[in-house]
Amino acid sequence: MITKQSSIGTPVAPPADLNNLLEPIKEELQIVEQWLVSNLVDDSPFIEELLQQVFKAGGKRIRPALCLLSAKATANPPGKLGRLQIILAVLTELIHTASLVHDDVIDSASLRRGQETVNRRWSEKLAVLIGDLLFAQASVCLSRLMNPVVVGIYGQVLGDLCAGEIRQMRQQFNTAMDFEAYIQKSVWKTASLFAAGTHAAPILNGSPDEHIIAMKEYGLNLGICFQIVDDLLDYTGSTEKLGKAAGSDLSQGLVTAPALFVLRRGGEAARKLEDIITTRQVATPQGIAEAISIIEANDGLTETVQLAREYAAKARQALTVLPSSPYRESLDGIVDWLLTRTN
Amino acid sequence: MITKQSSIGTPVAPPADLNNLLEPIKEELQIVEQWLVSNLVDDSPFIEELLQQVFKAGGKRIRPALCLLSAKATANPPGKLGRLQIILAVLTELIHTASLVHDDVIDSASLRRGQETVNRRWSEKLAVLIGDLLFAQASVCLSRLMNPVVVGIYGQVLGDLCAGEIRQMRQQFNTAMDFEAYIQKSVWKTASLFAAGTHAAPILNGSPDEHIIAMKEYGLNLGICFQIVDDLLDYTGSTEKLGKAAGSDLSQGLVTAPALFVLRRGGEAARKLEDIITTRQVATPQGIAEAISIIEANDGLTETVQLAREYAAKARQALTVLPSSPYRESLDGIVDWLLTRTN
């Protein structure tokens, strides 16, 4: 029986409540919801229906929240927020959702957060089209910002998302991957988009360079931490909350931090784990159970928690140059929330 | 036996040779080819290999050619061409190719121009990823132009491509479509991207407004004409050159100009054709042969030729405000070439 724990450990502060942290941007997040389902490409009701279907499943909207908090925390005075910042938050969630829809086609996934994926619910073909539609909506938003630097940042994000997906595809069942490559993949797949949002918000505000650089650092480190926690939750999270079985990534050949820590240390445990992965026994229920118990017994999970905390500390450190405000406090609190999240 | 003709009729001028028309931008088109296969998203050789595989099939590169000719024809003095115009030409072809790759997944197409499609050759999954990669490459190019107006034009193009594909999907086997909807769909699917390239080139040149407006008009009308000729070639082109059987669009339920002309006129022929389409007999070899012979016997093809010529004349008319140059001559000649093209 695989042991499951609901969090990755007790942080210094008590577990953060996400709703409280998002309170200072509650109204703006509601406007974001309206924009997400607005048809920006033509005047047909059908496209709006498609968007409503895609977004009705909800989600934490962590990326738009980070855009809005970054915008408010770096505004002069803090808390001021223009319409362009709402559009930035919307386009960031649109790109995230588009990439999820296409990733689910590429990975033949049938469940995401316990709900049927678009490809499963309708068809692979419609999922391709819906992903493209979401990217198109994001492009229309991006063009409305009228800011070439922000266009450059998001152009690179689209490239990073593809690079991450291609790299992940090519590294399946590869036990020789090093930590540098693992962190790089996490940047491409996740942190690049987190950083784009927190970085672009102060650019749109015309904030001082040190704030712009700090918010990019914050987003990048928070994004890497988010991906590490995601990879950890794949081992420790509840099947009910994640909508997938424990070790699901590894059983598909995705070697992430918990396994990498054990493989890197060498010795008998590493050799045994390597054997289970490279011979693809991990794809069987017995193989994955054995792999997980080797990883647990050899501190793979506790070392991963430590790694996540290192990036969390870097994210928190970046915030110190900002003036004190409720928005900076929420950005700080989100780091804690991230370390204690369970899905 | 279905009659096939190699061209849609003899234009006033002798058939144009595309190579001669492209002579003034020959060197620039070679630079475009190098850019198309350049990895702009990361430093891995794998992505470059993928791009080489996608682009080695070649193609007429008509969209980049139009960008470059529009740029040279509206430059001061005519013929001057900056690096940004090359990037514009590249991103226009990247978006075109990306949309073809995804359309082939959506339509489950296995052949394009007689060659295996990406989804057929590799897999649907890789085709999704390659399409996204091409869009990402285009976004990186777009951001390098540092021009918010051009970003807006291309953002709208992405929306138009999706709107066109969705509309086409929903109008399958629909005989009640009117000509306005048919032309609108042609704008979304084809003319919008043609116009984006010819329109953005003089914007990047800082040309006078009347030249900018004229080149948008040229691209839009040429694009509509291109789509009408495409729809006609589906009936009249050689199977060998097109890589698909005659009437292939109609057999899949795509009602285009040749059928619309017959349906619009009413009477016995229209009723018979409507019946074959709505009962989906067109999907059978016998049904499609009967549909084609009704369309031929009731002037569906000759009226479509006339429609294409009307848009060709509008495109040519738009050019008259430009100063005389070899580049304007080529833009004019491309209208002729388009009317006489056979694939």
Chai-1 contact restraints between the chains, C-beta under 6 A:
chainA,res_idxA,chainB,res_idxB,connection_type,confidence,min_distance_angstrom,max_distance_angstrom,comment,restraint_id
A,V41,B,G159,contact,1.0,0.0,6.0,A-B,restraint_1
A,V41,B,A163,contact,1.0,0.0,6.0,A-B,restraint_2
A,D42,B,A163,contact,1.0,0.0,6.0,A-B,restraint_3
A,H102,B,V128,contact,1.0,0.0,6.0,A-B,restraint_4
A,H102,B,D132,contact,1.0,0.0,6.0,A-B,restraint_5
A,V105,B,V128,contact,1.0,0.0,6.0,A-B,restraint_6
A,I106,B,K125,contact,1.0,0.0,6.0,A-B,restraint_7
A,I106,B,V128,contact,1.0,0.0,6.0,A-B,restraint_8
A,I106,B,L129,contact,1.0,0.0,6.0,A-B,restraint_9
A,K125,B,I106,contact,1.0,0.0,6.0,A-B,restraint_10
A,V128,B,H102,contact,1.0,0.0,6.0,A-B,restraint_11
A,V128,B,V105,contact,1.0,0.0,6.0,A-B,restraint_12
A,V128,B,I106,contact,1.0,0.0,6.0,A-B,restraint_13
A,V128,B,V128,contact,1.0,0.0,6.0,A-B,restraint_14
A,L129,B,I106,contact,1.0,0.0,6.0,A-B,restraint_15
A,D132,B,H102,contact,1.0,0.0,6.0,A-B,restraint_16
A,D132,B,C162,contact,1.0,0.0,6.0,A-B,restraint_17
A,L133,B,C162,contact,1.0,0.0,6.0,A-B,restraint_18
A,A136,B,L158,contact,1.0,0.0,6.0,A-B,restraint_19
A,A136,B,G159,contact,1.0,0.0,6.0,A-B,restraint_20
A,A136,B,C162,contact,1.0,0.0,6.0,A-B,restraint_21
A,S139,B,G155,contact,1.0,0.0,6.0,A-B,restraint_22
A,S139,B,L158,contact,1.0,0.0,6.0,A-B,restraint_23
A,V140,B,G155,contact,1.0,0.0,6.0,A-B,restraint_24
A,V140,B,G159,contact,1.0,0.0,6.0,A-B,restraint_25
A,S143,B,V151,contact,1.0,0.0,6.0,A-B,restraint_26
A,S143,B,G152,contact,1.0,0.0,6.0,A-B,restraint_27
A,S143,B,G155,contact,1.0,0.0,6.0,A-B,restraint_28
A,M146,B,P148,contact,1.0,0.0,6.0,A-B,restraint_29
A,P148,B,M146,contact,1.0,0.0,6.0,A-B,restraint_30
A,V151,B,S143,contact,1.0,0.0,6.0,A-B,restraint_31
A,V151,B,V151,contact,1.0,0.0,6.0,A-B,restraint_32
A,G152,B,S143,contact,1.0,0.0,6.0,A-B,restraint_33
A,G155,B,S139,contact,1.0,0.0,6.0,A-B,restraint_34
A,G155,B,V140,contact,1.0,0.0,6.0,A-B,restraint_35
A,G155,B,S143,contact,1.0,0.0,6.0,A-B,restraint_36
A,L158,B,A136,contact,1.0,0.0,6.0,A-B,restraint_37
A,L158,B,S139,contact,1.0,0.0,6.0,A-B,restraint_38
A,G159,B,V41,contact,1.0,0.0,6.0,A-B,restraint_39
A,G159,B,A136,contact,1.0,0.0,6.0,A-B,restraint_40
A,G159,B,V140,contact,1.0,0.0,6.0,A-B,restraint_41
A,C162,B,D132,contact,1.0,0.0,6.0,A-B,restraint_42
A,C162,B,L133,contact,1.0,0.0,6.0,A-B,restraint_43
A,C162,B,A136,contact,1.0,0.0,6.0,A-B,restraint_44
A,A163,B,V41,contact,1.0,0.0,6.0,A-B,restraint_45
A,A163,B,D42,contact,1.0,0.0,6.0,A-B,restraint_46
